[in-house]
């Protein structure tokens, strides 16, 4: 799978509305057949920073995502709400879901 983590530093005046600003893009991406997950989190130490964790089944799914109309629309509209260019880590890994963190196993609850 293609595993991506991206950090978005949002302008402070738009930070509280970021989930609504990205709602259509998020919903459309999650509906893509090759999208495994697409999840936003807010940095508790910096409320103007959002972290996006996303994964796509393979290169074809990732390619379809960046060629989609909703991605192109996000390219046109989201930068106006950002304080800087987002930072990204993008890797291909040989798995298709999250692994268990054995060092913090919760006996009897998995």
Protein Blocks (a to p, Z undefined) as FASTA:
>chain_A
ZZddddddddfklmmmmmmmmmmmmmmmmmpmklmbdcddddfklmkbccdddddfblml
mmmmmmpmklmmmmmmmmmmpcbdcddddddddbfbdcddfklccehiZZ
